[in-house]
Amino acid sequence: MGGDEGGNERHEGAGQEVRYSAVLIAGPTASGKSALAVALAQRFGGVVINADSMQVYRDLSVITARPTREEMGDVPHDLYGHVNGARNHSVAAYVAEAAALLAELATQGRLPVLVGGTGLYFKALTEGLSAIPPVPEAVRADFRAHAAGRTTGELHDELAVRDPEMAARLRPSDRLRVMRALEVLAATGRSLSSFQGERQPGPLAGQKLLQIFLAPERELVRERIDRRFDAMMAAGALDEVSALRDRRLDPLLPVMRAHGVPGLIAYLDGQLSLAEAVVRGKADTRAYAKRQVTWFRHQMAGWHAVAPEAGLAFALAELALRD
């Protein structure tokens, strides 16, 4: 059996009891996760909870493939599209929201079905987070102004002087992580590395969890990504990205780096043809799907790897109450 072997809670929905506290469904993008989540929530009277870091943003529904009303199938969905794109929605903020929701569902006896492709979200829910205090917005804004116009190499050199241990852990080309390390140092006076051994337990720690990783063939994922990107373009993805571009947000915000967004903004700015932007969006998404598979293979023990076409049968067999 995979998953945590904690309490033996039973949820009842649609006349059936299950022997897990929650179901977690992960997998690369375009692997059929949302459809499986809806099918299970329908069967057991559950609630689908988003665990995708891009689908939290209100600004982007089409380009992030957020489930449509029809795809939701009259099943309650939560933590989708509730965050203003101007905010940097951190893992800690997501965990706080999810913890409150999970506590509420527990009082109702509803089965949580968490679904998404963001490994850090699942890891934080099950294993906890490093106890890094939030960086105040004023400190963040001051640092962003300080970093503007400076190369990533220059920022890494600054980190190497002020925090050599953390600098040694980061690639000199990884601007986001270098800036994160410098922001934490500015806000707390402590190295980011000093917090990483201090961990707060996640809201699902110690619970009995059914953890499923949908693992389609690589070529099938590529084909699905390409077809889905074309479908998103036909459904208005360019208009959505154009509206986001008009907000003139900080390009380092997560919403500005959603797969497909940078290429389409480059097209709107006259830097790429539309065909080139689409090719870039598909390539970025395929590369991300590959990273997702690698992440779960190396970081998330205890997950059941299942072919998408076998996912529902496997989940139903696991969820059935056994005396």
C-alpha positions as CSV (number, residue, x, y, z in Angstrom):
1,M,0.0,0.0,0.0
2,G,1.2,3.5,-0.8
3,G,0.4,6.6,1.2
4,D,0.7,7.5,4.8
5,E,-0.4,4.8,7.3
6,G,-1.9,7.1,9.9
7,G,-5.5,7.1,11.2
8,N,-8.1,4.9,9.8
9,E,-10.7,7.5,9.0
10,R,-13.8,6.6,6.9
11,H,-15.5,9.1,4.7
12,E,-19.0,8.4,3.4
13,G,-20.5,9.9,0.3
14,A,-23.0,8.8,-2.3
15,G,-23.8,5.8,0.0
16,Q,-20.2,4.5,0.0
17,E,-17.5,4.6,2.7
18,V,-13.8,4.9,1.9
19,R,-10.8,4.2,4.1
20,Y,-8.6,7.1,3.3
21,S,-8.6,10.7,4.7
22,A,-7.9,12.1,1.2
23,V,-7.1,11.3,-2.4
24,L,-4.1,13.0,-4.0
25,I,-3.9,12.9,-7.8
26,A,-0.8,14.1,-9.6
27,G,0.9,13.6,-12.9
28,P,2.3,15.6,-15.9
29,T,0.2,18.2,-17.6
30,A,-2.5,16.8,-20.0
31,S,-2.5,13.4,-18.3
32,G,-6.2,13.3,-17.4
33,K,-5.9,14.2,-13.7
34,S,-8.9,16.5,-13.6
35,A,-11.3,14.0,-15.2
36,L,-10.2,11.3,-12.7
37,A,-10.7,13.7,-9.8
38,V,-14.2,14.6,-10.9
39,A,-15.1,10.9,-11.4
40,L,-14.0,10.0,-7.8
41,A,-15.6,13.1,-6.3
42,Q,-18.9,12.2,-8.0
43,R,-18.7,8.6,-6.8
44,F,-17.9,9.4,-3.2
45,G,-19.5,12.8,-2.7
46,G,-16.1,14.5,-2.5
47,V,-14.8,18.0,-3.2
48,V,-12.1,18.6,-5.8
49,I,-9.3,20.8,-4.5
50,N,-6.7,22.5,-6.8
51,A,-3.0,21.7,-6.3
52,D,-1.7,23.5,-9.4
53,S,0.2,26.7,-8.8
54,M,-1.0,28.4,-12.0
55,Q,-4.6,27.5,-11.8
56,V,-5.0,29.6,-8.6
57,Y,-4.7,32.8,-10.6
58,R,-7.9,34.6,-11.6
59,D,-6.3,36.1,-14.7
60,L,-5.6,32.9,-16.5
61,S,-8.3,30.2,-16.9
62,V,-7.8,29.2,-20.6
63,I,-4.0,29.2,-20.9
64,T,-3.7,27.2,-17.7
65,A,-6.4,24.7,-18.7
66,R,-8.4,25.4,-15.6
67,P,-11.5,23.0,-15.5
68,T,-14.5,24.5,-17.3
69,R,-17.9,24.5,-15.7
70,E,-18.9,21.5,-17.9
71,E,-15.7,19.6,-16.9
72,M,-16.5,20.2,-13.2
73,G,-19.5,18.0,-13.7
74,D,-21.6,19.6,-10.8
75,V,-18.8,18.6,-8.4
76,P,-17.7,21.3,-5.9
77,H,-14.3,22.7,-6.8
78,D,-12.1,24.9,-4.6
79,L,-8.9,27.0,-4.6
80,Y,-9.3,27.7,-8.4
81,G,-9.0,31.2,-9.8
82,H,-9.2,33.0,-6.5
83,V,-5.8,34.9,-6.5
84,N,-5.1,38.2,-8.2
85,G,-2.3,37.8,-10.6
86,A,-0.6,40.8,-9.1
87,R,0.2,38.7,-6.0
88,N,3.0,36.2,-5.7
89,H,1.0,33.4,-4.3
90,S,3.5,31.4,-2.2
91,V,3.5,27.7,-1.3
92,A,3.0,28.8,2.3
93,A,-0.1,30.8,1.4
94,Y,-1.5,27.8,-0.5
95,V,-0.9,25.5,2.4
96,A,-2.7,27.8,4.8
97,E,-5.7,28.0,2.5
98,A,-5.7,24.2,1.9
99,A,-5.4,23.5,5.7
100,A,-8.4,25.6,6.5
101,L,-10.5,24.0,3.7
102,L,-9.4,20.5,4.7
103,A,-10.4,21.1,8.4
104,E,-13.8,22.3,7.2
105,L,-14.3,19.3,5.0
106,A,-13.3,17.0,7.9
107,T,-16.2,18.4,10.0
108,Q,-18.6,17.7,7.1
109,G,-17.3,14.1,6.4
110,R,-16.5,15.1,2.8
111,L,-13.7,13.3,0.9
112,P,-11.0,15.8,-0.3
113,V,-9.7,15.0,-3.8
114,L,-6.6,17.1,-4.3
115,V,-5.5,17.3,-7.9
116,G,-2.7,19.1,-9.8
117,G,0.8,18.9,-11.1
118,T,2.7,21.1,-8.6
119,G,5.0,18.8,-6.6
120,L,5.9,21.4,-4.1
121,Y,2.2,21.8,-3.1
122,F,1.8,18.1,-2.5
123,K,5.1,17.9,-0.6
124,A,4.2,20.8,1.6
125,L,0.8,19.3,2.4
126,T,2.2,15.9,3.3
127,E,5.7,16.7,4.7
128,G,5.4,20.3,5.8
129,L,7.3,23.5,5.0
130,S,10.5,25.1,6.1
131,A,9.8,27.7,8.7
132,I,10.7,30.7,6.6
133,P,8.9,33.8,7.6
134,P,7.1,35.8,4.8
135,V,9.1,38.6,3.2
136,P,7.2,41.9,3.8
137,E,6.0,43.5,0.6
138,A,8.0,46.7,1.4
139,V,11.2,44.7,1.6
140,R,10.3,42.8,-1.6
141,A,9.6,46.0,-3.5
142,D,12.8,47.6,-2.3
143,F,14.8,44.6,-3.3
144,R,13.2,44.4,-6.7
145,A,14.1,48.1,-7.3
146,H,17.7,47.3,-6.2
147,A,17.8,44.3,-8.6
148,A,16.4,46.1,-11.6
149,G,18.9,46.5,-14.4
150,R,21.4,44.1,-12.7
151,T,22.3,40.8,-14.3
152,T,21.7,37.5,-12.6
153,G,25.4,37.0,-12.4
154,E,25.9,40.2,-10.5
155,L,23.1,39.3,-8.1
156,H,24.7,35.9,-7.5
157,D,28.1,37.6,-6.9
158,E,26.4,39.8,-4.3
159,L,24.9,36.7,-2.7
160,A,28.3,35.0,-2.7
161,V,29.7,37.9,-0.6
162,R,26.8,38.1,1.8
163,D,25.8,34.4,2.1
164,P,28.4,32.2,0.5
165,E,26.8,29.0,1.7
166,M,23.5,29.7,0.0
167,A,25.3,31.0,-3.1
168,A,27.2,27.7,-3.4
169,R,23.8,25.8,-3.6
170,L,22.4,27.9,-6.4
171,R,23.2,28.1,-10.1
172,P,24.5,31.6,-11.0
173,S,21.9,31.7,-13.8
174,D,18.9,30.9,-11.6
175,R,17.6,34.5,-11.1
176,L,14.4,33.6,-9.2
177,R,16.1,31.5,-6.5
178,V,19.1,33.9,-6.2
179,M,16.6,36.8,-5.7
180,R,14.6,34.7,-3.2
181,A,17.8,34.1,-1.1
182,L,18.7,37.7,-1.1
183,E,15.1,38.8,-0.2
184,V,15.1,36.4,2.8
185,L,18.5,37.6,3.9
186,A,17.3,41.2,3.7
187,A,14.0,40.5,5.6
188,T,15.4,38.3,8.3
189,G,19.2,38.8,8.6
190,R,19.5,35.0,8.2
191,S,20.6,32.8,5.4
192,L,17.8,30.9,3.6
193,S,19.8,27.7,4.3
194,S,19.4,28.3,8.1
195,F,15.6,27.8,7.8
196,Q,15.6,24.7,5.6
197,G,16.2,22.3,8.5
198,E,13.3,23.8,10.5
199,R,10.1,22.2,9.2
200,Q,6.5,22.7,10.2
201,P,4.2,19.7,9.7
202,G,1.8,19.8,6.7
203,P,-2.0,19.5,7.2
204,L,-2.1,16.0,5.7
205,A,0.9,14.7,7.7
206,G,0.3,11.4,9.4
207,Q,-3.0,10.8,7.6
208,K,-4.0,7.8,5.5
209,L,-3.7,9.0,2.0
210,L,-4.3,7.4,-1.4
211,Q,-1.6,9.0,-3.6
212,I,-1.9,8.4,-7.4
213,F,0.5,9.6,-10.0
214,L,-0.9,9.3,-13.6
215,A,2.0,8.2,-15.8
216,P,1.1,8.2,-19.5
217,E,3.6,7.3,-22.2
218,R,5.9,10.2,-23.0
219,E,4.8,10.4,-26.7
220,L,1.2,10.5,-25.7
221,V,1.8,13.4,-23.3
222,R,3.5,15.3,-26.1
223,E,0.6,14.7,-28.5
224,R,-2.0,15.8,-25.8
225,I,0.0,18.9,-24.9
226,D,0.1,20.0,-28.6
227,R,-3.6,19.3,-29.2
228,R,-4.6,21.0,-25.9
229,F,-2.5,24.1,-26.7
230,D,-4.2,24.4,-30.1
231,A,-7.6,24.1,-28.4
232,M,-6.7,26.8,-25.9
233,M,-5.7,29.1,-28.7
234,A,-9.1,28.5,-30.3
235,A,-10.8,29.1,-27.0
236,G,-9.4,32.6,-26.5
237,A,-6.0,32.1,-24.9
238,L,-4.5,35.0,-26.8
239,D,-7.2,37.5,-25.7
240,E,-6.6,36.3,-22.1
241,V,-2.9,36.9,-22.3
242,S,-3.4,40.2,-24.0
243,A,-5.5,41.4,-21.0
244,L,-2.8,40.2,-18.6
245,R,-0.2,42.1,-20.6
246,D,-2.2,45.2,-20.4
247,R,-1.9,45.1,-16.6
248,R,1.8,45.8,-16.9
249,L,2.7,43.5,-14.0
250,D,6.2,42.7,-12.8
251,P,7.5,40.1,-15.3
252,L,8.9,38.1,-12.4
253,L,5.5,37.3,-11.0
254,P,4.4,33.7,-11.3
255,V,1.4,34.5,-13.4
256,M,3.6,36.1,-16.0
257,R,5.7,32.9,-16.4
258,A,2.8,30.5,-16.9
259,H,3.5,28.2,-19.8
260,G,2.5,29.9,-23.0
261,V,2.3,33.4,-21.6
262,P,5.9,34.6,-22.3
263,G,5.7,33.5,-25.9
264,L,2.3,35.1,-26.6
265,I,3.4,38.3,-24.9
266,A,6.4,38.3,-27.2
267,Y,4.1,37.9,-30.2
268,L,1.9,40.8,-28.9
269,D,5.1,42.9,-28.5
270,G,6.1,42.2,-32.1
271,Q,9.1,40.0,-31.1
272,L,7.7,36.7,-32.5
273,S,5.2,35.5,-35.1
274,L,2.1,33.9,-33.8
275,A,3.3,30.5,-35.1
276,E,6.6,30.9,-33.3
277,A,4.8,31.9,-30.1
278,V,2.7,28.7,-30.3
279,V,5.7,26.6,-30.9
280,R,7.4,28.1,-27.9
281,G,4.4,27.6,-25.7
282,K,4.1,23.9,-26.7
283,A,7.9,23.4,-26.2
284,D,7.8,25.0,-22.7
285,T,4.9,22.9,-21.7
286,R,6.5,19.7,-22.9
287,A,9.7,20.5,-21.0
288,Y,7.6,21.2,-17.9
289,A,5.8,17.8,-18.2
290,K,9.2,16.1,-18.3
291,R,10.3,17.9,-15.2
292,Q,7.1,16.9,-13.4
293,V,7.8,13.2,-14.0
294,T,11.4,13.6,-12.8
295,W,10.3,15.5,-9.7
296,F,7.8,12.8,-8.6
297,R,10.1,10.0,-9.4
298,H,12.9,11.4,-7.1
299,Q,11.0,13.5,-4.5
300,M,7.7,11.8,-3.7
301,A,8.0,8.3,-2.3
302,G,4.8,6.3,-1.6
303,W,2.9,7.3,-4.7
304,H,1.3,4.7,-7.0
305,A,2.3,5.2,-10.6
306,V,-0.7,4.2,-12.8
307,A,-1.5,4.5,-16.5
308,P,-4.2,7.1,-17.0
309,E,-6.6,4.6,-18.6
310,A,-6.3,2.4,-15.5
311,G,-6.5,5.2,-13.0
312,L,-10.3,5.0,-12.2
313,A,-10.4,1.3,-11.8
314,F,-7.3,1.4,-9.6
315,A,-8.7,4.2,-7.4
316,L,-12.0,2.5,-7.0
317,A,-10.4,-0.7,-5.9
318,E,-8.2,1.1,-3.4
319,L,-11.0,3.2,-2.0
320,A,-13.5,0.4,-1.5
321,L,-13.9,-0.3,2.2
322,R,-12.3,-3.6,3.3
323,D,-13.0,-5.1,6.7
